[in-house]
């Protein structure tokens, strides 16, 4: 029986690693595509300068497509602010959150590098780097990014909460991104996503006010998570459960608690166990 438990635990760990690897690739790919299409829509071509509506619609459609492609593989965070919000809401472990953010930043850099490489030199200009309008103070810029990200993260939670909806969140999250751009472009170029700002800034080496596009979105994400998970729709997780999820030990406890009753019942229960482990991780 002991050897059976060890074998099942080993198999679950292997399958969990496969799932996490797929999720990290999904975050890398999704963020790269998001930056490529979104920043690409903001490039200033002499004969066809981008309008605010064009940029907002492009970010909207890109978000909807990317979420539809990857939300079942990784949850389609595509944004360090969203990942932080899920961490605060005890819906993802700290190790997985760190890995997600790393994948997002790498994907954003790769997407920006690809766009930079295929864009003519005279069109690159500022290359879609988020900047603060001259008449807007840094405090106002942080506040705007905070509010824009707050509404985005609230929409993400509401759209992916199984208690509220069972359909694809692609359209609603895309609409939320578009709403943010329709107002945020005038203030800061609208980031709402530190990875989106990071990709462009790394490629052209412009970090003058880059901190704004981390502080604003991350603060807004934390506030949105607290509002949604502790005020609007509080869950029933205990402190011990939250700590187990945070440290990534929740899935280990589940594996150790498996007591196979019969050999013939193991194969039918493994998929259920794996589903539970992956959801917690």
ZAFINU-56082 format. One record per residue: residue number from 0; residue in three letters; x, y, z of N, C-alpha, C in turn. Coordinates in steps of 0.1 Angstrom, whole numbers. Each point is the difference from the previous one (the first is absolute). Example, Ala and Ser with C-alpha at 12.3 -4.5 7.8 and 13.67 -1.06 7.14 Angstrom:
2
drenke	dofi	nc1	nc2	nc3	cac1	cac2	cac3	cc1	cc2	cc3
0	Ala	132	-57	78	-9	12	0	9	12	0
1	Ser	-4	11	-7	9	11	0	-8	11	8
***
This chain:
281
drenke	dofi	nc1	nc2	nc3	cac1	cac2	cac3	cc1	cc2	cc3
0	Unk	8	-12	0	-8	12	0	9	13	0
1	Unk	11	-1	8	9	11	1	6	3	-14
2	Unk	4	-10	-7	6	2	-13	-10	5	-10
3	Unk	-13	-4	2	-11	5	-9	-2	15	2
4	Unk	1	4	13	-2	15	3	12	8	-6
5	Unk	12	-6	1	12	8	-5	-1	0	-15
6	Unk	-5	-11	-7	-1	1	-14	-11	10	-5
7	Unk	-11	0	7	-10	10	-3	4	14	2
8	Unk	7	2	11	5	14	3	10	4	-11
9	Unk	9	-9	-4	10	3	-10	-7	4	-13
10	Unk	-10	-8	-4	-7	2	-12	-7	14	0
11	Unk	-6	3	11	-7	13	1	9	11	-1
12	Unk	12	-1	7	10	11	-1	5	2	-14
13	Unk	2	-11	-7	5	1	-14	-11	7	-9
14	Unk	-12	-4	2	-11	5	-8	-2	15	4
15	Unk	2	3	13	-2	14	4	11	9	-6
16	Unk	12	-5	-1	11	7	-6	-3	2	-15
17	Unk	-5	-10	-7	-4	2	-14	-10	11	-2
18	Unk	-10	0	9	-11	10	0	6	14	2
19	Unk	9	1	10	6	13	3	8	5	-12
20	Unk	8	-9	-6	9	4	-11	-9	5	-12
21	Unk	-11	-7	-2	-9	5	-10	-6	13	3
22	Unk	-3	3	12	-6	12	5	11	12	-2
23	Unk	12	-3	3	10	10	-1	3	4	-15
24	Unk	-1	-10	-9	2	3	-14	-12	8	-5
25	Unk	-12	-4	5	-12	7	-4	1	15	4
26	Unk	5	3	12	2	14	5	10	7	-9
27	Unk	11	-7	-3	10	6	-9	-5	4	-13
28	Unk	-7	-10	-6	-6	2	-14	-10	11	0
29	Unk	-9	-1	10	-11	10	0	5	14	2
30	Unk	9	2	9	5	14	3	8	5	-12
31	Unk	7	-9	-7	8	4	-12	-10	5	-11
32	Unk	-10	-8	-2	-10	4	-10	-7	13	3
33	Unk	-4	1	13	-6	12	5	8	13	-3
34	Unk	13	-1	3	9	11	-2	2	3	-15
35	Unk	2	-11	-8	2	2	-14	-12	7	-7
36	Unk	-12	-4	3	-11	6	-7	-4	13	7
37	Unk	0	1	13	-4	12	7	10	12	-3
38	Unk	13	-2	2	9	10	-3	1	3	-15
39	Unk	-1	-10	-8	0	2	-14	-11	9	-5
40	Unk	-11	0	7	-11	9	-4	2	14	3
41	Unk	10	3	9	3	13	4	12	7	-7
42	Unk	6	-8	-9	11	5	-8	-5	12	-9
43	Unk	8	10	-2	-4	12	-7	5	0	-14
44	Unk	-8	-6	-9	3	0	-14	-4	14	-6
45	Unk	9	6	-8	-2	14	-5	-13	1	-8
46	Unk	-4	-9	-8	-12	1	-8	-13	-5	7
47	Unk	2	-6	12	-12	-5	7	3	0	15
48	Unk	0	12	6	2	1	15	-11	-8	7
49	Unk	3	-7	10	-10	-8	7	-10	9	8
50	Unk	-12	-3	0	-10	7	8	-2	-7	14
51	Unk	-5	7	9	-3	-6	13	-9	-12	-1
52	Unk	-10	2	-9	-10	-11	-1	7	-12	-6
53	Unk	9	2	-10	7	-12	-6	8	-7	10
54	Unk	7	7	8	9	-6	11	-9	-8	10
55	Unk	-11	6	4	-9	-6	10	-6	-13	-6
56	Unk	-4	1	-12	-6	-12	-6	10	-11	-2
57	Unk	12	3	-4	10	-10	-2	4	-7	13
58	Unk	2	8	11	2	-6	13	-12	-9	4
59	Unk	-12	5	-3	-12	-8	4	0	-13	-8
60	Unk	2	0	-13	-1	-12	-7	12	-10	3
61	Unk	12	6	1	11	-8	4	-2	-7	13
62	Unk	-5	7	10	-3	-6	13	-10	-11	-1
63	Unk	-11	3	-7	-10	-11	-2	5	-12	-6
64	Unk	8	1	-11	5	-11	-7	10	-8	9
65	Unk	9	7	7	10	-6	8	-6	-7	12
66	Unk	-10	6	6	-7	-6	12	-7	-13	-5
67	Unk	-7	1	-11	-7	-12	-6	10	-12	-2
68	Unk	12	4	-5	10	-11	-3	6	-6	13
69	Unk	3	8	10	8	-5	11	-7	-1	14
70	Unk	-12	4	1	-6	1	14	-1	-14	6
71	Unk	-2	-11	-8	-1	-13	6	14	-6	2
72	Unk	10	5	-6	14	-5	2	6	7	12
73	Unk	-2	13	2	7	6	11	-8	10	8
74	Unk	-13	2	-4	-8	10	6	1	13	-7
75	Unk	9	1	-10	1	12	-9	2	13	8
76	Unk	10	-1	10	3	13	7	5	10	-9
77	Unk	11	-3	-7	6	9	-10	4	14	7
78	Unk	1	0	13	2	13	6	5	-2	15
79	Unk	11	5	4	5	-2	13	-10	5	11
80	Unk	-8	11	-4	-10	5	9	-11	-10	3
81	Unk	-4	-7	-10	-10	-10	1	5	-12	9
82	Unk	12	-4	-3	6	-10	8	1	3	15
83	Unk	5	13	2	0	4	14	-13	0	7
84	Unk	-11	4	-8	-13	0	6	-5	-14	3
85	Unk	3	-10	-8	-3	-14	3	8	-5	12
86	Unk	12	5	1	8	-4	12	-6	5	13
87	Unk	-4	13	0	-6	6	11	-13	-7	4
88	Unk	-8	-4	-10	-12	-7	2	1	-15	3
89	Unk	12	-4	2	2	-15	3	-5	-9	-11
90	Unk	3	4	-12	-4	-9	-11	12	-5	-8
91	Unk	12	3	5	12	-5	-7	11	1	11
92	Unk	9	-10	-2	11	0	10	11	10	-3
93	Unk	8	4	9	11	9	-2	10	-5	-10
94	Unk	5	-12	1	9	-5	-10	-5	1	-15
95	Unk	-13	-4	-1	-6	1	-13	-2	14	-5
96	Unk	-3	9	9	-2	14	-3	13	6	-5
97	Unk	11	-3	7	13	5	-4	4	-5	-14
98	Unk	-3	-13	-2	3	-6	-13	-8	6	-11
99	Unk	-13	3	3	-9	7	-10	6	13	-4
100	Unk	4	8	10	4	14	-3	13	-1	-8
101	Unk	9	-9	3	12	-2	-8	-3	-3	-15
102	Unk	-10	-9	-2	-4	-4	-13	-6	12	-7
103	Unk	-8	8	7	-7	11	-6	10	11	-5
104	Unk	10	3	9	11	10	-4	8	-5	-11
105	Unk	3	-13	0	8	-6	-11	-8	0	-13
106	Unk	-13	-3	0	-9	1	-11	-1	14	-6
107	Unk	-2	9	9	-2	14	-4	13	5	-7
108	Unk	12	-3	5	12	4	-6	2	-7	-14
109	Unk	-4	-13	-1	1	-7	-12	-9	6	-11
110	Unk	-13	3	5	-9	6	-10	4	14	-4
111	Unk	5	8	9	5	14	-4	12	-1	-9
112	Unk	9	-10	3	12	-1	-9	-4	-5	-14
113	Unk	-9	-9	-1	-5	-4	-13	-6	12	-8
114	Unk	-9	8	7	-6	11	-6	11	10	-4
115	Unk	10	3	8	10	9	-3	8	-5	-12
116	Unk	2	-12	-1	8	-6	-11	-7	1	-13
117	Unk	-13	0	-1	-7	0	-13	-5	14	-3
118	Unk	2	10	9	-4	14	-2	11	8	-6
119	Unk	-3	8	-11	10	8	-6	6	10	10
120	Unk	12	4	-2	7	8	10	-7	14	1
121	Unk	-5	6	-10	-6	13	1	-14	0	7
122	Unk	-5	-12	2	-13	-1	7	1	-4	14
123	Unk	11	-4	5	1	-5	14	-2	12	10
124	Unk	7	11	-3	-2	12	9	1	-4	14
125	Unk	-11	3	8	0	-4	15	-4	-14	2
126	Unk	-4	-7	-11	-4	-14	1	-10	-4	10
127	Unk	-10	9	1	-11	-4	9	3	0	15
128	Unk	11	7	4	3	0	14	-10	9	7
129	Unk	-5	-5	12	-9	8	7	7	12	6
130	Unk	-6	12	-2	5	12	5	-11	8	7
131	Unk	3	9	9	-10	8	6	-1	14	-7
132	Unk	-12	4	-3	-3	12	-7	6	12	8
133	Unk	6	10	-6	7	10	6	-8	8	11
134	Unk	-13	1	-2	-9	7	9	-5	-9	11
135	Unk	4	-12	0	-5	-10	11	11	-2	9
136	Unk	-2	1	13	10	-2	11	2	-15	2
137	Unk	11	-4	6	3	-14	3	-11	-6	9
138	Unk	-5	8	9	-10	-5	9	-13	-3	-7
139	Unk	-4	9	-9	-12	-2	-8	2	-12	-9
140	Unk	12	-2	-6	2	-11	-8	-1	-13	7
141	Unk	6	-1	12	-2	-12	9	-14	-3	3
142	Unk	-8	11	3	-14	-2	4	-8	-5	-12
143	Unk	3	5	-12	-7	-4	-12	3	-15	-3
144	Unk	12	-4	1	4	-14	-2	-6	-9	10
145	Unk	-1	5	12	-6	-8	11	-15	-2	-3
146	Unk	-7	10	-3	-14	-2	-3	-3	-8	-12
147	Unk	8	2	-11	-2	-8	-12	2	-15	3
148	Unk	11	-3	8	3	-14	2	-10	-6	10
149	Unk	-5	8	9	-10	-4	10	-12	-6	-7
150	Unk	-5	8	-10	-12	-5	-7	3	-12	-9
151	Unk	12	0	-5	4	-12	-8	0	-13	8
152	Unk	7	1	12	1	-12	8	-13	-4	6
153	Unk	-9	9	4	-13	-3	4	-8	-7	-11
154	Unk	2	4	-12	-7	-7	-12	6	-14	-2
155	Unk	13	-1	2	6	-14	-1	-5	-9	10
156	Unk	-1	4	13	-5	-8	10	-15	-4	-3
157	Unk	-8	10	-3	-14	-3	-3	-2	-9	-12
158	Unk	9	1	-10	-2	-7	-12	5	-15	1
159	Unk	9	-2	10	6	-13	1	-5	-8	13
160	Unk	-9	7	8	-5	-6	12	-11	-11	-4
161	Unk	3	-12	3	-10	-11	-3	-13	2	8
162	Unk	0	8	10	-12	3	8	-9	10	-8
163	Unk	6	7	-9	-7	11	-7	-3	-4	-15
164	Unk	9	-7	-6	-2	-3	-14	7	-13	-4
165	Unk	-4	-6	-11	6	-12	-5	5	1	-14
166	Unk	-2	12	-6	4	1	-14	14	6	-1
167	Unk	5	2	-13	13	6	-2	1	14	4
168	Unk	10	5	7	1	13	4	6	10	-10
169	Unk	3	-6	-12	8	8	-10	-7	13	-4
170	Unk	-13	0	-3	-6	13	-4	-1	10	11
171	Unk	-3	-4	12	-1	10	11	13	6	4
172	Unk	11	-8	0	13	5	4	5	9	-11
173	Unk	-3	-4	-13	4	8	-11	-6	14	1
174	Unk	-13	0	3	-8	13	1	6	8	12
175	Unk	4	-6	11	6	7	11	13	7	-4
176	Unk	8	-7	-8	13	6	-5	-3	12	-9
177	Unk	-10	-2	-9	-4	11	-9	-4	12	8
178	Unk	-9	-2	10	-4	12	8	11	7	6
179	Unk	10	-7	6	12	6	6	7	8	-10
180	Unk	2	-5	-13	7	8	-10	-7	12	-5
181	Unk	-13	0	0	-8	11	-5	2	13	9
182	Unk	4	-2	12	3	11	9	14	1	3
183	Unk	7	-11	2	14	0	5	10	5	-10
184	Unk	-3	-1	-13	10	4	-10	3	15	2
185	Unk	-10	8	3	3	14	2	9	4	11
186	Unk	0	-9	10	8	3	12	14	-6	0
187	Unk	0	-13	-2	13	-7	1	3	-9	-12
188	Unk	-8	0	-10	1	-10	-11	-7	-13	3
189	Unk	-5	0	13	-7	-12	5	8	-13	1
190	Unk	5	-3	11	7	-12	2	-9	-11	6
191	Unk	-4	1	12	-8	-10	7	7	-14	1
192	Unk	12	0	-5	8	-13	-1	15	3	0
193	Unk	6	-2	11	15	3	1	8	-8	-10
194	Unk	-4	-12	-4	7	-7	-10	0	7	-14
195	Unk	-12	6	-3	-2	7	-13	10	12	0
196	Unk	1	7	11	9	12	1	15	-5	0
197	Unk	2	-11	7	14	-5	1	6	-4	-13
198	Unk	-8	-7	-9	5	-5	-12	5	11	-9
199	Unk	-8	11	-2	5	11	-9	11	7	7
200	Unk	0	3	13	10	7	7	14	-7	-2
201	Unk	0	-13	2	12	-8	-1	6	1	-14
202	Unk	-8	-1	-10	6	0	-14	6	14	-4
203	Unk	-6	11	4	5	13	-3	8	7	11
204	Unk	0	-7	12	8	6	11	-5	12	6
205	Unk	-14	2	1	-5	12	5	-8	-3	13
206	Unk	6	3	12	-6	-3	12	-3	12	9
207	Unk	-2	12	-6	-1	13	7	-10	-1	11
208	Unk	-12	-3	-3	-11	-1	9	-6	-14	1
209	Unk	8	-10	-3	-5	-13	-1	-6	-5	13
210	Unk	5	5	12	-5	-5	13	-15	3	1
211	Unk	-5	10	-6	-14	3	0	-9	-12	-4
212	Unk	5	-7	-11	-8	-10	-6	2	-14	7
213	Unk	7	1	12	0	-11	9	-8	3	12
214	Unk	3	12	6	-7	4	13	-15	1	-2
215	Unk	-4	7	-11	-14	2	-2	-8	-12	-2
216	Unk	4	-8	-10	-8	-13	-3	1	-10	12
217	Unk	11	-2	6	1	-10	11	-8	5	12
218	Unk	0	13	3	-8	4	11	-15	-1	-3
219	Unk	-4	3	-12	-14	-2	-4	-4	-15	0
220	Unk	9	-8	-4	-3	-15	0	-2	-5	14
221	Unk	8	4	10	-1	-4	14	-14	5	5
222	Unk	-3	12	-2	-13	6	4	-12	-8	-6
223	Unk	1	-3	-13	-11	-7	-6	-1	-14	6
224	Unk	11	-6	3	-1	-14	5	-6	1	14
225	Unk	3	9	8	-5	2	14	-15	2	-1
226	Unk	-4	9	-9	-14	4	-2	-8	-12	-4
227	Unk	5	-7	-11	-8	-12	-5	0	-12	9
228	Unk	11	-3	5	1	-13	8	-3	1	15
229	Unk	-1	12	5	-2	2	14	-12	8	3
230	Unk	-6	7	-10	-11	9	3	-12	-4	-9
231	Unk	2	0	-13	-11	-3	-9	-4	-15	0
232	Unk	10	-9	-2	-3	-14	-1	10	-8	9
233	Unk	0	1	13	9	-7	8	-1	-15	-1
234	Unk	11	-7	1	0	-14	0	1	-6	14
235	Unk	0	-13	1	0	-6	13	14	-6	4
236	Unk	11	4	-7	13	-6	3	4	4	15
237	Unk	6	-9	7	5	3	13	14	6	-1
238	Unk	5	5	11	14	5	-1	10	-11	-3
239	Unk	-2	-12	5	9	-11	-2	0	-3	-15
240	Unk	-12	0	-6	-1	-3	-14	7	10	-9
241	Unk	-2	13	4	6	11	-7	16	-1	0
242	Unk	5	-3	12	14	-2	1	6	-12	-8
243	Unk	-8	-10	0	4	-12	-8	0	3	-15
244	Unk	-10	8	-4	0	3	-14	12	10	-3
245	Unk	2	10	9	11	9	-2	13	-6	-2
246	Unk	3	-10	9	13	-6	0	1	-12	-11
247	Unk	-11	-3	-6	0	-11	-9	0	-14	6
248	Unk	-4	-1	12	0	-13	7	-13	-7	0
249	Unk	-10	7	-5	-14	-5	0	-1	-13	-8
250	Unk	7	0	-12	-1	-12	-8	8	-11	6
251	Unk	11	3	7	8	-11	7	-9	-7	10
252	Unk	-7	8	8	-9	-6	10	-11	-9	-6
253	Unk	-5	4	-12	-10	-8	-6	6	-13	-5
254	Unk	12	1	-5	6	-13	-5	3	-9	11
255	Unk	5	5	12	3	-8	11	-12	-6	6
256	Unk	-12	6	-2	-12	-5	6	-7	-10	-9
257	Unk	6	-4	-11	-6	-10	-9	3	-14	6
258	Unk	-11	-7	2	1	-14	4	-7	-9	-9
259	Unk	7	-5	-10	-7	-9	-10	-6	-12	6
260	Unk	-13	-1	-2	-7	-11	6	2	-13	-8
261	Unk	0	1	-13	2	-12	-9	7	4	-12
262	Unk	8	-9	-5	8	3	-12	-9	4	-12
263	Unk	-11	-7	-1	-9	3	-12	-6	13	1
264	Unk	-1	6	12	-6	14	2	9	11	-2
265	Unk	14	-3	-1	10	11	0	-1	7	-13
266	Unk	-1	-7	-12	0	7	-13	-12	10	-1
267	Unk	-12	-4	6	-12	8	-2	1	13	9
268	Unk	8	-1	11	1	11	9	11	9	-3
269	Unk	10	-4	-8	12	8	-2	-3	13	-7
270	Unk	-9	0	-10	-4	12	-7	-6	10	9
271	Unk	-9	-5	9	-7	9	10	11	6	9
272	Unk	9	-8	5	10	5	9	9	11	-7
273	Unk	3	-3	-12	9	9	-8	-7	13	-2
274	Unk	-13	0	-3	-8	12	-3	0	9	13
275	Unk	-2	-7	12	0	8	12	14	6	3
276	Unk	10	-8	-2	14	5	2	3	12	-8
277	Unk	-3	-1	-13	3	11	-9	-8	13	3
278	Unk	-13	-2	4	-8	12	4	6	7	12
279	Unk	5	-7	9	6	6	12	13	6	-3
280	Unk	8	-7	-9	13	6	-3	-1	12	-8
***
